[in-house]
Amino acid sequence: MRPPYRLLATAVLTIAAAGTAQAAKVTAVDIRGLDEAKTLNVRGALSLVQAIDKDLSGRRLGYLVREADDETREALEPFGYYSPKIEVTREGSGDATKVIVTVSLDEPVRVRRADIAIIGEGSEDRYLKEDLSVFRPQKGDIFDHAQYEASKTKITRRLAERGYFDADFSSRRVEVTRAEHAADIDLVWTSGGRYDMGPITFVQTPQHIIRDSLLERLVYWEQGSYYHQGKLDRFRESLARLDYFSSIEIEPDPDKAVDNEVPVLVTLTPAKRTVYTAGVSYGTDSGAGVRLGMERRYVNDRGHKALGQIDWNEERKTATAQYRIPAFAWLDGWYTFSAQYYDEQSDYIDTRKVELVASRSGQISRRLNAIASIHALRERWAYVADDDGDASTPVQYRSATFLYPSLRADYIDADDRIFPRKAIGITVEVRGGLEGVGSDANFLQTWGVARWYHGMGAFNRLIVRGEAGGTFTNALVDMPPSLRFFAGGDRSIRGYAYREVGPTTIGSDGKKYALGAKNVLTGSVEFEHYFNDTWGAAGFVDAGDAFDDTPDIHTGVGFGVRWKSPVGPVRFDIAHGLKDPDSNYEIYLNIGADW
């Protein structure tokens, strides 16, 4: 039997050894010999990385170092590298150890044979054939697991989207021969038959607010036509634009198909019927003001809408009433009747107008929308100064009445409506009136604006904009301000104030103010660079003029900050006009897409 003091000494040594074992710590893991994508995947797989700055026993650290070889090897297999040379070394003392993983890639595994096919009715489907033709990896390519899974998932989803609900794999196998650096793919789907679009059932819960016959007019396909998920997605967009419903669920049910027709259940939850808005505002041209509004999303079960809004500012006052009736002969179309009263009392103009508008809008195609309308306008105006610039001389009021039709078309082809990188948008409007047919003067007016977006690399965008408009009339003096063209400001020529560019008069405060012109011509080139997924900067050049006879081009240059906010793009710009070196810098804040 050991003496007690020897037992005590043994216990003390054991505790001391345990304390020493807890002193090991990994301070860093350095991965060498790989590109960024492979390094990230290896780092995510290493248990050593998860143990950084944690207290470890010597035994635990040794185990993690040994495991690093297998973990690195496994993390490189998805990239097609099955036999890399891996060396794991340690630097530093036990309580501050740096682990270095050095990788030397060998010859990658390549696809030796790729038998990829769809059998059954889907084998003749043009779109599925296209997906098969771009399947990756193909014969001779590195066997990249991510590419393989993405291609496989794409075809599986496409089968379901196009109505092949009975589709399944008849063969799904990949054999990798490490010694020969070869992979053999055997991937075959059996599509089964393609289903058709069946009957649609509407359920509005907890209450029925819109008659089903109205919603059915938005269904643009015939029952019995081929099933396609894209039809339901477009139908969902049409329902969402109506703004009747807070929730829209569209569920096809292949299990209940009759005669190969898939029934579709549409469950709709009504949105709040009445929306009230209120706010305060301030503008350098309009002064302080308030905005009050009320909208009835649905007046009755026929889907009519009503809107009333008042903008009451110190110098500008606007009251608007609008009533809309669904007109779904064109998809998502409306008959709109509106009345607006406008009153502006500023240092250079005293104007009032009442305008009545009846219009018919519609979505002609996914990219093209059109609005045809009839306008009845009564406007009275007077400039505070006369043509000689004498602010003390009163100018008699002028008044005009115009009854004229207009046609507006908007074409947008964009990869992303909120933040496009490949897009073109064109808006064109034509309007005109005849003297003796409700108008005080003959006139024809055309106007258009085009925008082009082009992504340049991952973080750059080029934006080009052009605007042109012209008025054909021999009685410009009879044309009210609302039927003239102006230039200057945020969406025109930055570097100049709102409506600053063009024919002017002198206001009672001695400043120049716009009169409006027969023609307008403006353009802009802007380059954006983003530092990350959220923040960026821009530089731009704008130029143009509003003119009666010959343009006097005004140019503005500036820079700005860009922010991809949760509510849409935010643009903050500072610009300076080059026409007058002593002119002020203009500041602009814009929120939302440009369309």
C-alpha positions as CSV (number, residue, x, y, z in Angstrom):
1,M,0.0,0.0,0.0
2,R,1.3,3.5,-1.1
3,P,1.9,6.0,1.6
4,P,-0.8,8.7,1.7
5,Y,1.6,11.5,0.7
6,R,2.5,9.7,-2.5
7,L,-1.2,9.4,-3.4
8,L,-1.6,13.1,-2.8
9,A,1.4,13.9,-5.0
10,T,0.0,11.8,-7.9
11,A,-3.4,13.6,-7.6
12,V,-1.6,17.0,-7.8
13,L,0.3,16.0,-10.9
14,T,-2.8,14.7,-12.6
15,I,-4.6,18.0,-12.0
16,A,-1.6,20.0,-13.2
17,A,-1.5,17.9,-16.3
18,A,-5.2,18.5,-16.9
19,G,-4.7,22.2,-16.5
20,T,-1.9,22.1,-19.0
21,A,-4.1,20.2,-21.5
22,Q,-6.6,23.0,-21.4
23,A,-4.1,25.5,-22.5
24,A,-4.1,24.7,-26.2
25,K,-5.7,27.3,-28.5
26,V,-6.0,27.8,-32.2
27,T,-5.6,31.5,-33.2
28,A,-5.9,31.2,-37.0
29,V,-6.4,28.7,-39.8
30,D,-4.6,29.6,-43.1
31,I,-5.7,27.8,-46.3
32,R,-3.2,28.0,-49.2
33,G,-3.2,26.9,-52.8
34,L,-6.9,27.4,-53.6
35,D,-9.0,30.1,-55.3
36,E,-11.7,32.0,-53.4
37,A,-14.6,29.7,-54.0
38,K,-12.8,26.5,-53.0
39,T,-11.2,28.3,-50.0
40,L,-14.6,29.3,-48.7
41,N,-16.0,25.8,-49.1
42,V,-13.0,24.3,-47.3
43,R,-13.1,26.9,-44.5
44,G,-16.8,26.1,-44.0
45,A,-16.0,22.4,-43.7
46,L,-13.1,22.6,-41.2
47,S,-13.9,21.8,-37.6
48,L,-10.6,23.7,-36.8
49,V,-12.2,27.0,-38.0
50,Q,-15.1,26.5,-35.5
51,A,-12.6,25.9,-32.7
52,I,-10.6,29.2,-33.2
53,D,-10.0,31.0,-29.9
54,K,-11.5,28.2,-27.9
55,D,-9.7,26.4,-25.1
56,L,-8.8,22.9,-26.3
57,S,-7.0,19.9,-24.8
58,G,-3.8,18.7,-26.5
59,R,-5.6,15.5,-27.5
60,R,-8.6,17.4,-29.0
61,L,-6.3,19.7,-31.0
62,G,-4.4,16.7,-32.4
63,Y,-7.7,15.1,-33.4
64,L,-8.9,18.2,-35.2
65,V,-5.6,18.5,-37.1
66,R,-5.9,14.9,-38.2
67,E,-9.5,15.4,-39.3
68,A,-8.6,18.5,-41.3
69,D,-7.1,16.3,-44.1
70,D,-10.4,14.3,-44.6
71,E,-12.6,17.4,-44.2
72,T,-10.5,19.3,-46.8
73,R,-10.6,16.4,-49.2
74,E,-14.4,16.1,-48.9
75,A,-14.9,19.8,-49.4
76,L,-13.0,19.7,-52.7
77,E,-15.0,16.8,-54.2
78,P,-17.9,19.0,-55.3
79,F,-15.5,20.9,-57.5
80,G,-14.3,17.7,-59.2
81,Y,-11.1,17.2,-57.3
82,Y,-11.1,13.8,-55.6
83,S,-7.3,13.2,-55.0
84,P,-5.7,16.4,-53.9
85,K,-2.4,16.5,-52.0
86,I,-3.0,18.0,-48.6
87,E,-0.5,19.0,-45.9
88,V,-1.6,20.2,-42.5
89,T,1.1,21.9,-40.3
90,R,1.1,23.8,-37.1
91,E,3.0,26.9,-36.1
92,G,3.5,28.5,-32.7
93,S,3.2,27.3,-29.2
94,G,0.4,25.2,-27.6
95,D,-1.5,28.3,-26.3
96,A,-1.2,30.2,-29.6
97,T,-1.3,27.7,-32.5
98,K,-1.7,28.7,-36.1
99,V,-2.8,25.8,-38.4
100,I,-1.8,25.9,-42.1
101,V,-3.6,23.8,-44.7
102,T,-1.7,23.6,-47.9
103,V,-3.4,22.0,-50.9
104,S,-2.0,20.9,-54.2
105,L,-4.8,20.0,-56.7
106,D,-4.4,17.0,-58.9
107,E,-6.0,16.3,-62.2
108,P,-9.8,16.9,-61.8
109,V,-12.4,14.3,-62.5
110,R,-14.0,14.9,-65.9
111,V,-17.3,13.6,-67.4
112,R,-16.4,10.6,-69.5
113,R,-20.0,9.6,-70.4
114,A,-23.2,11.6,-70.1
115,D,-26.5,9.8,-70.8
116,I,-29.1,12.5,-70.0
117,A,-32.5,12.2,-71.5
118,I,-36.3,12.5,-71.1
119,I,-38.5,9.7,-72.3
120,G,-42.2,9.9,-72.9
121,E,-44.3,12.8,-74.1
122,G,-41.9,15.4,-72.7
123,S,-39.1,14.2,-75.1
124,E,-40.8,16.2,-77.9
125,D,-41.2,19.4,-75.7
126,R,-39.2,22.2,-77.3
127,Y,-38.4,23.9,-74.0
128,L,-37.3,20.7,-72.3
129,K,-35.1,19.9,-75.3
130,E,-33.4,23.3,-74.8
131,D,-32.8,22.6,-71.1
132,L,-31.3,19.2,-72.0
133,S,-29.0,20.9,-74.6
134,V,-27.5,23.2,-72.0
135,F,-27.2,20.7,-69.2
136,R,-23.9,21.0,-67.3
137,P,-21.5,19.4,-66.9
138,Q,-21.3,17.8,-70.3
139,K,-18.9,15.2,-71.7
140,G,-15.3,16.5,-71.2
141,D,-16.2,19.0,-68.5
142,I,-15.0,18.9,-64.9
143,F,-17.6,17.1,-62.8
144,D,-18.8,20.1,-60.7
145,H,-21.4,18.9,-58.2
146,A,-23.1,22.3,-58.0
147,Q,-23.6,22.6,-61.8
148,Y,-24.9,19.0,-61.9
149,E,-27.5,19.6,-59.1
150,A,-28.5,22.9,-60.5
151,S,-29.1,21.5,-64.0
152,K,-31.0,18.5,-62.6
153,T,-33.2,20.7,-60.5
154,K,-33.9,23.0,-63.4
155,I,-35.3,20.2,-65.6
156,T,-37.3,18.7,-62.7
157,R,-38.9,22.1,-62.0
158,R,-39.5,22.7,-65.7
159,L,-41.3,19.4,-66.0
160,A,-43.7,20.4,-63.2
161,E,-44.1,24.0,-64.6
162,R,-45.2,22.6,-68.0
163,G,-47.7,20.2,-66.6
164,Y,-45.8,16.9,-66.5
165,F,-47.0,16.1,-63.0
166,D,-46.3,12.4,-63.2
167,A,-42.7,12.9,-64.2
168,D,-40.1,10.9,-62.2
169,F,-36.6,9.5,-62.5
170,S,-36.2,6.2,-64.2
171,S,-32.4,6.4,-63.7
172,R,-30.3,8.6,-61.5
173,R,-26.7,7.5,-61.0
174,V,-23.2,9.0,-61.1
175,E,-20.2,6.7,-61.0
176,V,-16.8,8.2,-60.2
177,T,-13.6,6.2,-61.0
178,R,-10.9,8.0,-59.0
179,A,-8.0,6.1,-60.6
180,E,-9.1,7.2,-64.1
181,H,-10.3,10.6,-63.0
182,A,-13.6,9.9,-64.8
183,A,-17.3,10.3,-64.0
184,D,-20.2,8.6,-65.8
185,I,-23.6,10.2,-65.6
186,D,-26.8,8.2,-66.1
187,L,-29.8,10.5,-65.7
188,V,-33.1,9.8,-67.2
189,W,-36.6,11.2,-66.5
190,T,-39.9,9.5,-67.5
191,S,-42.2,12.5,-68.2
192,G,-45.6,10.9,-68.4
193,G,-48.4,12.8,-70.2
194,R,-48.8,16.6,-70.1
195,Y,-51.9,17.9,-68.2
196,D,-54.2,20.6,-69.3
197,M,-55.7,23.7,-67.6
198,G,-58.8,22.8,-65.7
199,P,-61.7,24.7,-64.1
200,I,-60.9,27.6,-61.7
201,T,-62.7,28.0,-58.4
202,F,-62.6,31.3,-56.5
203,V,-62.9,31.4,-52.7
204,Q,-63.0,34.8,-51.0
205,T,-62.7,34.6,-47.3
206,P,-63.9,35.7,-44.8
207,Q,-66.3,37.6,-47.1
208,H,-67.1,37.7,-50.7
209,I,-66.4,41.3,-52.0
210,I,-66.0,41.0,-55.8
211,R,-68.2,39.0,-58.1
212,D,-66.5,35.9,-59.6
213,S,-67.6,36.8,-63.2
214,L,-65.4,39.9,-63.0
215,L,-62.3,38.0,-61.9
216,E,-62.9,35.3,-64.5
217,R,-62.5,37.9,-67.2
218,L,-58.8,38.1,-66.2
219,V,-58.3,34.4,-67.1
220,Y,-56.8,34.8,-70.6
221,W,-56.4,31.0,-71.4
222,E,-59.0,28.5,-72.5
223,Q,-59.9,25.6,-70.3
224,G,-58.4,22.5,-71.9
225,S,-55.3,24.3,-73.1
226,Y,-51.9,23.0,-72.1
227,Y,-51.0,23.5,-68.4
228,H,-48.2,26.0,-67.7
229,Q,-47.2,27.5,-64.4
230,G,-46.4,30.8,-66.1
231,K,-50.2,31.3,-66.9
232,L,-50.9,31.1,-63.1
233,D,-48.0,33.5,-62.3
234,R,-49.3,36.1,-64.8
235,F,-52.8,35.6,-63.4
236,R,-51.5,36.3,-59.9
237,E,-49.9,39.5,-61.1
238,S,-53.2,40.6,-62.6
239,L,-55.0,40.0,-59.4
240,A,-52.4,41.8,-57.3
241,R,-52.6,44.9,-59.5
242,L,-56.3,45.2,-58.7
243,D,-55.4,46.0,-55.1
244,Y,-58.6,44.3,-53.9
245,F,-56.9,41.6,-51.9
246,S,-54.3,41.4,-49.2
247,S,-53.5,37.7,-49.8
248,I,-53.7,35.7,-53.1
249,E,-53.2,31.9,-53.1
250,I,-53.3,29.9,-56.4
251,E,-53.1,26.2,-56.0
252,P,-53.3,23.6,-58.8
253,D,-54.4,20.1,-57.7
254,P,-53.2,17.4,-60.1
255,D,-54.5,14.7,-57.8
256,K,-58.1,15.8,-58.6
257,A,-57.6,16.1,-62.3
258,V,-60.5,14.9,-64.4
259,D,-59.9,14.0,-68.1
260,N,-56.3,15.2,-67.7
261,E,-57.5,18.7,-66.7
262,V,-56.0,20.1,-63.5
263,P,-58.4,22.1,-61.3
264,V,-57.1,25.4,-59.8
265,L,-58.2,26.8,-56.5
266,V,-57.9,30.6,-56.0
267,T,-58.2,31.7,-52.4
268,L,-58.5,35.5,-51.9
269,T,-58.4,37.5,-48.7
270,P,-59.9,41.0,-49.1
271,A,-57.7,44.0,-48.4
272,K,-58.8,46.9,-46.1
273,R,-61.6,48.6,-48.1
274,T,-60.8,52.2,-47.3
275,V,-57.3,53.7,-47.1
276,Y,-56.8,57.2,-45.5
277,T,-53.6,59.1,-46.1
278,A,-52.2,62.3,-44.5
279,G,-48.9,64.0,-44.5
280,V,-47.0,67.3,-44.5
281,S,-44.7,68.6,-47.3
282,Y,-42.4,71.4,-48.1
283,G,-41.0,72.6,-51.5
284,T,-38.9,75.6,-52.4
285,D,-41.4,76.3,-55.2
286,S,-44.6,75.5,-53.4
287,G,-44.0,76.2,-49.7
288,A,-45.2,74.3,-46.7
289,G,-48.3,72.2,-47.2
290,V,-50.5,69.2,-46.2
291,R,-51.8,66.3,-48.1
292,L,-55.0,64.5,-47.3
293,G,-56.5,61.5,-49.2
294,M,-59.0,58.8,-49.1
295,E,-59.2,55.8,-51.4
296,R,-62.0,53.1,-51.7
297,R,-60.3,50.0,-53.0
298,Y,-63.6,48.6,-54.0
299,V,-66.9,50.6,-54.0
300,N,-69.1,47.6,-54.9
301,D,-68.8,44.0,-56.0
302,R,-68.3,45.2,-59.6
303,G,-64.8,46.3,-58.6
304,H,-65.3,50.1,-59.0
305,K,-62.7,52.3,-57.3
306,A,-62.9,55.9,-55.9
307,L,-60.1,58.3,-54.9
308,G,-60.1,61.8,-53.4
309,Q,-57.0,63.8,-52.6
310,I,-56.1,67.3,-51.6
311,D,-52.6,68.9,-51.7
312,W,-52.8,72.3,-50.0
313,N,-49.5,74.3,-50.1
314,E,-48.8,77.9,-49.6
315,E,-48.4,78.6,-53.3
316,R,-49.9,75.6,-55.0
317,K,-53.2,73.9,-54.3
318,T,-54.6,70.8,-56.0
319,A,-57.8,68.9,-55.5
320,T,-58.4,65.6,-57.3
321,A,-61.4,63.2,-57.6
322,Q,-61.2,60.0,-59.5
323,Y,-63.5,57.1,-60.3
324,R,-62.4,53.9,-62.0
325,I,-64.4,51.0,-63.6
326,P,-62.8,47.7,-64.6
327,A,-62.5,47.2,-68.4
328,F,-60.9,43.8,-68.8
329,A,-61.4,43.4,-72.6
330,W,-57.7,44.3,-72.4
331,L,-56.0,42.7,-69.6
332,D,-55.8,44.9,-66.5
333,G,-57.6,47.8,-68.2
334,W,-59.7,50.6,-66.7
335,Y,-62.2,53.2,-67.6
336,T,-61.2,56.3,-65.5
337,F,-63.1,59.5,-64.9
338,S,-61.3,62.3,-63.1
339,A,-61.6,65.9,-62.2
340,Q,-58.9,68.2,-61.0
341,Y,-58.7,71.8,-59.7
342,Y,-55.3,73.5,-59.6
343,D,-54.4,76.9,-58.2
344,E,-50.9,78.4,-58.2
345,Q,-50.1,81.8,-56.7
346,S,-46.4,82.6,-56.8
347,D,-44.0,85.5,-57.4
348,Y,-44.3,85.2,-61.1
349,I,-47.6,83.5,-62.0
350,D,-51.3,83.5,-61.0
351,T,-53.0,80.5,-62.6
352,R,-56.1,78.4,-62.1
353,K,-57.4,75.5,-64.0
354,V,-60.1,72.9,-64.0
355,E,-59.6,69.7,-66.0
356,L,-61.9,66.8,-66.7
357,V,-60.5,63.6,-68.1
358,A,-62.1,60.4,-69.4
359,S,-59.7,57.6,-70.3
360,R,-59.4,54.0,-71.3
361,S,-56.3,52.1,-70.3
362,G,-55.1,48.6,-71.0
363,Q,-52.2,46.2,-71.0
364,I,-51.8,45.3,-74.6
365,S,-48.9,42.9,-73.9
366,R,-46.6,42.1,-71.0
367,R,-44.4,45.0,-72.0
368,L,-46.8,47.5,-73.6
369,N,-49.5,49.6,-71.9
370,A,-51.6,52.2,-73.6
371,I,-54.0,55.0,-72.4
372,A,-56.5,56.7,-74.7
373,S,-58.2,59.7,-73.2
374,I,-60.3,62.8,-73.8
375,H,-59.4,66.1,-71.9
376,A,-61.6,69.1,-71.2
377,L,-59.5,71.9,-69.9
378,R,-60.4,75.4,-68.8
379,E,-57.4,77.5,-67.7
380,R,-56.8,81.1,-66.6
381,W,-53.4,82.5,-66.1
382,A,-51.4,85.8,-65.8
383,Y,-47.7,86.4,-65.4
384,V,-46.8,88.9,-62.7
385,A,-44.3,90.8,-65.0
386,D,-44.9,92.0,-68.6
387,D,-42.7,91.2,-71.5
388,D,-40.3,94.1,-70.7
389,G,-39.6,92.7,-67.3
390,D,-41.3,95.5,-65.4
391,A,-42.8,93.9,-62.3
392,S,-44.9,96.9,-61.6
393,T,-46.9,96.6,-64.8
394,P,-49.9,94.3,-64.3
395,V,-50.6,91.7,-66.9
396,Q,-54.2,91.0,-67.9
397,Y,-55.5,87.6,-67.3
398,R,-55.6,85.2,-70.2
399,S,-57.9,82.3,-70.4
400,A,-58.3,79.3,-72.7
401,T,-60.5,76.3,-73.3
402,F,-59.3,73.1,-74.9
403,L,-61.1,69.9,-75.7
404,Y,-58.6,67.4,-77.1
405,P,-57.8,63.6,-77.3
406,S,-54.5,62.1,-76.3
407,L,-52.9,58.7,-76.7
408,R,-50.0,57.5,-74.5
409,A,-48.0,54.3,-74.8
410,D,-45.5,52.9,-72.3
411,Y,-43.1,50.1,-73.4
412,I,-40.8,48.5,-70.7
413,D,-38.6,45.6,-71.3
414,A,-36.5,45.1,-68.1
415,D,-34.8,42.3,-66.3
416,D,-35.8,44.0,-63.0
417,R,-38.4,46.8,-62.7
418,I,-36.9,48.1,-59.4
419,F,-33.1,47.9,-60.2
420,P,-32.7,47.1,-63.9
421,R,-29.3,46.1,-65.4
422,K,-30.6,45.3,-68.8
423,A,-33.6,47.3,-69.8
424,I,-35.1,49.7,-72.2
425,G,-38.2,51.9,-71.5
426,I,-40.0,54.1,-74.0
427,T,-42.9,56.5,-73.4
428,V,-44.7,58.3,-76.3
429,E,-47.6,60.7,-76.1
430,V,-49.6,62.4,-78.8
431,R,-52.3,65.0,-78.3
432,G,-54.0,67.7,-80.3
433,G,-57.1,69.9,-80.7
434,L,-59.0,71.8,-83.3
435,E,-60.2,75.4,-83.2
436,G,-63.9,75.4,-83.4
437,V,-64.2,71.9,-82.0
438,G,-63.9,72.7,-78.4
439,S,-60.4,74.3,-78.5
440,D,-59.4,77.9,-78.8
441,A,-56.5,77.1,-81.1
442,N,-55.3,74.4,-83.5
443,F,-52.4,72.4,-82.0
444,L,-50.7,69.0,-82.3
445,Q,-48.2,68.0,-79.7
446,T,-45.9,65.0,-79.6
447,W,-43.6,64.0,-76.7
448,G,-41.4,61.0,-75.9
449,V,-38.7,59.9,-73.5
450,A,-36.5,56.8,-73.7
451,R,-34.3,55.2,-71.0
452,W,-31.6,52.6,-71.6
453,Y,-29.9,50.6,-68.7
454,H,-26.8,48.5,-69.3
455,G,-24.9,46.6,-66.7
456,M,-21.1,46.7,-66.9
457,G,-19.6,44.0,-64.8
458,A,-20.9,43.1,-61.4
459,F,-20.9,46.5,-59.9
460,N,-21.4,49.1,-62.6
461,R,-24.3,50.5,-64.6
462,L,-24.6,52.9,-67.5
463,I,-27.9,54.8,-67.8
464,V,-28.7,56.9,-70.9
465,R,-31.9,59.0,-71.2
466,G,-33.3,61.1,-74.0
467,E,-36.4,63.3,-74.2
468,A,-37.9,65.2,-77.1
469,G,-41.2,67.1,-77.6
470,G,-42.7,69.5,-80.1
471,T,-45.8,71.6,-80.5
472,F,-47.2,72.5,-83.9
473,T,-49.4,75.6,-83.6
474,N,-49.5,79.1,-84.9
475,A,-51.0,80.5,-81.7
476,L,-48.5,79.7,-79.0
477,V,-49.7,82.8,-77.0
478,D,-53.1,81.0,-76.6
479,M,-51.5,77.9,-75.2
480,P,-51.9,77.7,-71.4
481,P,-48.9,76.8,-69.2
482,S,-50.1,73.2,-68.7
483,L,-49.8,72.6,-72.5
484,R,-46.2,74.0,-72.8
485,F,-42.9,72.3,-72.3
486,F,-40.4,73.0,-69.5
487,A,-36.9,71.9,-68.7
488,G,-34.7,71.8,-65.7
489,G,-34.8,69.8,-62.5
490,D,-34.4,66.2,-61.3
491,R,-35.8,64.3,-64.2
492,S,-34.8,66.8,-66.8
493,I,-31.5,68.8,-66.6
494,R,-29.8,68.5,-63.2
495,G,-27.8,71.5,-62.2
496,Y,-30.7,73.8,-62.8
497,A,-33.8,74.4,-60.7
498,Y,-37.2,73.0,-61.6
499,R,-38.4,74.6,-64.9
500,E,-35.5,77.0,-64.9
501,V,-34.3,76.3,-68.5
502,G,-36.2,77.9,-71.3
503,P,-38.0,81.2,-72.1
504,T,-38.4,83.3,-69.0
505,T,-40.0,86.3,-67.5
506,I,-39.0,88.4,-64.5
507,G,-41.1,87.9,-61.3
508,S,-42.1,90.5,-58.7
509,D,-39.1,89.4,-56.7
510,G,-36.7,90.2,-59.6
511,K,-35.9,86.5,-60.4
512,K,-36.3,84.8,-63.7
513,Y,-39.2,82.3,-64.1
514,A,-40.2,79.9,-66.9
515,L,-42.9,80.8,-69.4
516,G,-42.9,77.4,-71.1
517,A,-42.0,76.6,-74.7
518,K,-43.1,75.0,-77.9
519,N,-40.3,72.4,-77.9
520,V,-38.1,70.5,-75.5
521,L,-34.9,68.5,-76.0
522,T,-33.0,66.9,-73.2
523,G,-30.5,64.1,-72.6
524,S,-28.5,62.5,-69.9
525,V,-25.6,60.0,-69.5
526,E,-24.9,58.6,-66.1
527,F,-22.4,56.0,-64.8
528,E,-23.0,54.2,-61.5
529,H,-20.5,52.2,-59.5
530,Y,-21.5,50.1,-56.4
531,F,-19.0,49.4,-53.7
532,N,-21.2,46.5,-52.3
533,D,-24.7,45.2,-52.7
534,T,-26.2,48.3,-51.1
535,W,-24.2,51.5,-51.6
536,G,-22.8,53.2,-54.7
537,A,-21.9,56.5,-56.3
538,A,-22.7,58.1,-59.6
539,G,-21.4,60.7,-62.0
540,F,-23.6,62.3,-64.7
541,V,-23.9,64.9,-67.5
542,D,-27.3,66.3,-68.4
543,A,-28.0,68.8,-71.3
544,G,-30.9,70.3,-73.2
545,D,-33.3,73.1,-73.5
546,A,-36.9,74.1,-73.7
547,F,-37.2,76.5,-76.7
548,D,-39.5,78.1,-79.2
549,D,-37.3,78.3,-82.3
550,T,-33.6,77.5,-81.8
551,P,-32.3,75.5,-78.7
552,D,-29.8,77.1,-76.4
553,I,-28.2,74.0,-74.9
554,H,-27.7,74.1,-71.1
555,T,-25.4,71.6,-69.6
556,G,-25.2,70.4,-66.0
557,V,-22.7,68.0,-64.3
558,G,-22.8,66.4,-60.9
559,F,-22.3,63.4,-58.8
560,G,-24.5,61.5,-56.3
561,V,-24.9,58.7,-53.8
562,R,-27.0,55.6,-54.5
563,W,-28.6,53.3,-51.9
564,K,-30.6,50.2,-52.6
565,S,-33.1,50.6,-49.8
566,P,-35.8,48.2,-48.8
567,V,-38.4,50.5,-50.4
568,G,-36.6,51.0,-53.6
569,P,-33.6,52.9,-55.0
570,V,-32.7,56.2,-53.3
571,R,-30.7,58.8,-55.2
572,F,-29.1,61.8,-53.7
573,D,-27.5,64.1,-56.3
574,I,-25.6,67.4,-56.3
575,A,-25.2,69.2,-59.6
576,H,-24.0,72.5,-61.1
577,G,-25.1,74.2,-64.3
578,L,-22.3,75.2,-66.6
579,K,-24.2,78.0,-68.4
580,D,-23.5,80.4,-65.6
581,P,-20.4,79.8,-63.5
582,D,-21.9,81.7,-60.6
583,S,-25.1,79.7,-60.5
584,N,-26.0,77.8,-57.3
585,Y,-25.5,74.1,-56.8
586,E,-28.7,72.2,-56.9
587,I,-29.6,69.3,-54.6
588,Y,-32.0,66.5,-55.6
589,L,-33.5,63.6,-53.6
590,N,-35.4,60.9,-55.5
591,I,-36.9,57.7,-54.2
592,G,-38.2,54.8,-56.3
593,A,-37.8,53.5,-59.8
594,D,-37.7,55.8,-62.8
595,W,-40.4,54.1,-64.9
